[in-house]
Amino acid sequence: MSVTSIREGYTSVEAGGTAELRTATRVFTVTTSSPADRGLFTWPISAGGVTIPAPGTEHPDDEAYSSGLPAVAKRGPGYFDVRVPYEAAADPLGEPADISWSSSERQVAYDMDLQDPPVAVVNSMGEPFDPPLTRVVRDPVLTIERNQAAYEPEDQLTYGDSVSSEPFWGAHAGRARLLNMQARTVNPGYGRSLYWRVRYEIAFRMRTPPDLPPAKSWWRAVLNQGYRFKRLVGGEAKEMQPDGILHVLRVSDSVEDRTLPEAEQGDVWLYFQECAEENWAALGLEA
């Protein structure tokens, strides 16, 4: 197939699209040497100093516009109309992140109620309930979704399920936990570069026991109980023979004793670290 002439109808940028995605069109007429030609062109094509561009080519009047795949319509033997679409999209990497808030629900065991001052949740003999009572707590969840030029899967391994070792979005170090990361590529078309759409979900554990430091907000609380126990004998804590009863123990010295004043009995909860601590500065998620 031999192209004998190309004429362009107009070249100016026309109004169209949206503020985020502006559009334009160039229209050409093409004649070929054979009436049987079907218009199976390989782009770009040129004749008489006029060129129909390949996809991804800048518009001659505005370099912000990039061409798409030309659309060919046969109008007669050896005669074709060709429409070339253009888009001028805003730089996706310059767009602000999408921010949203929600909450996640969990059941938490507790040994002090919410009265002021708090009252210990124990039976009439001063013993904690086993299993402990639980209540529903909802942690705030921050979702940050943004465009990135690149995404490293290693970030998921490094930061996933970690807690921030530094203050984050106004919360103390240890309060924020990275729950989830999702990433997908976006092809903007028209010859522009691929980019990544990345979503981060961060939960803030705000309601913890009042005597627990913020750095331990995400530590696991476990009731300290077992079959081996100590008892005060003559003012000395001595280990007793197991009696087959599951005892709730005081953390201070693992003593099972209700004769001491409550203030001296100590806590019945143990705390264990479950999430690694990481500095999130490299992620650039701060407000």
C-alpha positions in Angstrom: 0.0 0.0 0.0 1.4 3.4 -1.0 0.1 6.6 0.5 -0.1 9.3 -2.2 -1.4 12.3 -0.1 -2.3 13.4 3.4 -4.3 16.5 4.2 -5.1 17.8 7.6 -8.5 19.3 8.4 -7.3 21.3 11.4 -4.5 21.3 14.0 -5.6 23.6 16.8 -6.3 22.3 20.3 -10.0 22.1 20.9 -12.0 22.4 24.1 -12.9 19.0 25.6 -12.5 16.7 28.6 -12.3 17.8 32.2 -10.0 19.8 34.4 -8.0 16.6 35.2 -8.1 15.3 31.6 -8.2 17.7 28.6 -8.8 16.3 25.1 -8.2 17.3 21.5 -8.5 15.8 18.1 -6.8 16.1 14.7 -8.5 15.0 11.5 -6.7 13.9 8.3 -7.8 12.7 4.9 -5.6 10.1 3.3 -5.5 8.8 -0.3 -3.6 5.7 -1.4 -2.5 4.3 -4.8 -4.9 1.3 -4.8 -8.7 1.4 -4.6 -8.5 -2.0 -2.8 -6.5 -0.7 0.1 -8.2 -1.4 3.5 -6.4 1.3 5.6 -4.1 -1.0 7.5 -1.6 1.7 8.2 1.6 1.4 10.3 2.1 4.6 12.2 3.5 7.1 11.7 2.8 7.7 8.0 3.9 10.8 5.9 3.2 12.3 2.5 3.7 15.8 1.1 5.3 17.0 4.3 2.3 16.0 6.5 2.6 13.3 9.1 0.0 11.3 11.0 1.8 10.6 14.3 2.3 7.4 16.1 0.7 7.0 19.6 2.5 9.0 22.3 3.5 11.9 20.1 3.2 15.5 21.3 0.6 17.8 19.7 2.3 20.3 17.3 0.5 23.3 19.0 0.8 22.1 22.7 3.4 19.7 24.0 1.2 19.0 27.0 -1.1 16.9 24.7 0.0 13.3 23.8 -1.6 11.4 20.9 -3.5 8.1 21.1 -4.1 5.4 18.5 -5.4 6.9 15.2 -8.9 5.8 14.2 -9.3 5.0 10.4 -12.6 5.1 8.5 -12.7 4.2 4.8 -14.8 6.7 2.8 -14.3 5.4 -0.7 -11.8 3.5 -2.9 -8.3 4.5 -1.8 -9.8 7.3 0.4 -9.8 7.4 4.2 -10.6 9.7 7.1 -8.1 9.4 10.1 -8.9 10.9 13.5 -6.1 11.2 16.0 -7.2 11.7 19.7 -5.0 13.6 22.1 -5.1 13.9 25.9 -3.4 16.3 28.3 -3.6 14.9 31.8 -2.4 16.5 35.0 0.7 15.0 36.4 -0.6 12.1 38.6 2.4 12.3 40.9 1.6 15.9 41.7 -2.0 15.1 42.9 -2.6 15.2 46.7 -3.2 12.0 48.5 -6.8 10.9 49.3 -7.3 10.8 53.1 -10.2 9.1 54.9 -11.0 7.9 58.4 -12.9 4.9 59.6 -12.7 2.6 62.6 -12.0 -1.1 63.4 -13.7 -3.0 66.2 -12.1 -5.3 68.7 -12.9 -7.0 72.0 -10.7 -6.0 74.9 -10.4 -7.6 78.3 -10.5 -5.2 81.2 -10.1 -5.2 85.0 -11.1 -1.6 85.7 -14.4 0.0 84.7 -15.1 3.4 83.4 -16.4 5.1 86.5 -14.6 8.1 87.9 -12.6 7.0 89.9 -12.4 3.6 88.2 -13.6 0.6 90.1 -11.8 -2.8 90.0 -13.8 -5.5 88.2 -13.5 -8.3 90.7 -15.9 -10.6 92.6 -17.0 -10.0 96.2 -13.8 -11.7 97.5 -11.6 -9.3 95.5 -10.7 -11.9 92.8 -10.6 -11.1 89.1 -13.1 -12.9 86.9 -11.8 -15.9 84.9 -12.1 -15.5 82.0 -12.0 -11.7 82.3 -14.8 -9.5 81.1 -14.5 -7.9 77.7 -15.9 -4.9 76.0 -16.0 -3.5 72.4 -13.4 -0.9 71.5 -13.2 0.9 68.2 -9.8 2.1 67.1 -9.6 5.0 64.6 -8.2 3.9 61.2 -6.5 6.3 58.8 -6.4 5.5 55.1 -3.9 7.2 52.8 -4.2 6.5 49.1 -1.8 8.2 46.7 0.1 8.0 43.4 3.8 7.0 43.5 6.4 6.8 40.8 7.6 3.4 42.2 6.6 0.8 44.8 9.0 -1.6 46.6 7.4 -4.9 47.7 10.1 -5.0 50.3 8.3 -2.2 52.1 5.5 -4.6 52.9 7.9 -7.0 54.5 9.7 -4.2 56.4 6.7 -2.0 57.6 3.7 -4.3 57.4 2.2 -4.9 60.9 4.8 -2.6 62.5 4.2 0.2 64.9 5.7 3.6 64.4 8.7 4.2 66.7 8.2 7.9 66.3 5.2 10.2 66.9 2.8 9.9 63.9 -0.1 12.2 62.9 0.0 13.7 66.4 -0.2 10.3 68.2 2.6 9.1 70.6 5.2 6.7 69.4 3.8 3.2 69.6 0.2 4.2 69.1 0.0 3.8 65.2 0.2 0.4 63.5 0.4 -0.2 59.8 -2.4 -2.7 59.2 -2.3 -3.0 55.4 -0.6 -1.9 52.2 -2.0 -2.4 48.7 -0.4 -1.3 45.4 -1.4 -1.5 41.8 0.0 -0.1 38.6 -1.9 2.5 36.6 -1.5 2.9 32.8 -2.4 6.4 31.9 -2.2 5.6 28.2 -1.2 7.9 25.4 2.4 7.1 25.8 2.7 8.3 29.4 4.7 6.4 32.0 3.1 3.9 34.3 2.7 4.8 37.9 1.6 3.2 41.2 -1.6 3.7 43.2 -0.7 2.8 46.8 -3.1 2.5 49.7 -2.0 2.5 53.4 -4.2 1.7 56.3 -3.0 2.8 59.8 -4.9 2.0 63.0 -4.4 4.1 66.2 -4.8 2.3 69.5 -6.1 5.1 71.7 -7.9 3.3 74.5 -5.5 1.3 76.6 -5.2 0.7 80.4 -4.5 4.1 82.0 -1.3 2.9 83.6 0.1 1.4 80.3 2.6 3.6 78.5 1.8 4.6 74.9 4.8 2.7 73.6 3.0 -0.6 74.7 -0.3 0.3 73.2 -0.2 -2.7 70.8 1.3 -5.2 73.3 -0.8 -8.2 74.0 -2.4 -8.3 77.5 -2.8 -11.7 79.1 -4.3 -12.6 82.4 -1.5 -14.0 84.7 -2.8 -17.4 85.8 -1.4 -20.9 86.3 -1.4 -24.0 88.5 1.8 -23.2 90.2 1.6 -20.4 92.7 3.2 -18.8 95.8 1.6 -17.9 99.1 2.7 -15.6 101.8 3.8 -17.7 104.8 5.2 -15.8 107.8 5.7 -12.8 105.5 7.7 -14.8 103.0 6.5 -15.9 99.5 6.8 -19.6 99.3 5.9 -21.8 96.3 3.1 -24.2 97.1 2.4 -27.6 95.7 0.0 -27.5 92.7 -3.6 -28.2 93.9 -5.2 -28.6 90.5 -6.9 -25.2 90.7 -6.1 -22.4 88.1 -4.9 -19.5 90.2 -4.9 -15.8 89.1 -1.4 -14.5 90.1 -0.2 -11.1 90.9 2.6 -10.0 88.6 4.7 -8.4 91.3 5.9 -11.7 92.8 3.5 -14.3 91.4 1.8 -14.5 94.8 -1.8 -15.8 95.0 -2.9 -14.0 98.2 -6.0 -11.9 99.0 -5.0 -10.9 102.5 -2.9 -8.0 101.4 -4.5 -4.5 100.9 -5.5 -4.2 97.2 -3.0 -1.4 96.6 -0.2 -3.9 97.5 -1.5 -6.8 95.6 -0.1 -5.6 92.2 -1.4 -6.2 88.7 -2.8 -9.5 87.3 -1.9 -8.7 83.7 1.2 -9.6 81.7 2.2 -7.7 78.5 4.0 -9.2 75.5 5.3 -7.4 72.4 3.7 -8.7 69.2 4.6 -6.0 66.6 8.0 -4.8 65.5 8.8 -1.1 66.0 9.9 0.7 62.8 10.7 4.3 61.9 8.2 5.1 59.1 10.0 8.3 57.9 11.1 6.6 54.6 7.4 6.1 53.7 6.6 9.8 53.8 3.1 9.4 55.3 3.2 12.2 57.8 0.6 15.0 57.3 
